[in-house]
C-alpha cells in the first residue's frame, strides 16, 4: 500500500502516513500487483511473463489486452515455486523464452504457463 503523504518533522504526528487509497494510489497498486506479482508486464519486445507468487498459490489466470490482441493467460504452479517459468505455450505452440509476441491481430490467444525449475 502506498500513502499520499507522510507527515513531516513539524507535524503533531511526525512520520504518520496518510490517505492510502486515493485514486492515484489505487492505480499504482494495480500496476504493482498485475505487473510485478502476477508478472504480466508490457515491454518493448512484447508481453513479459514472470510471476513472483507465494508457493502456496497453485494457479491463477489473467486476461490481458496488449497491442491489438487479447491474451488469456493460465498459470499452473503445481510445483509450488515462488518464481521461475518452466515453459510457455501460445495457442498450443511452445514459446522460446518468456516474452509473448505482439500479435496485433484482434484475436484471443491462449497462453499456458507452467512454473517450476
Protein Blocks (a to p, Z undefined) as FASTA:
>chain_A
ZZfbdcdfkbmbghiaghklgfklmmmmmmmmmmmmnopacdfklccddddddfklmbdc
ddddeehiacdddddffkopabdcfbdceehiacehjbdcdfknopacdddddedZZ
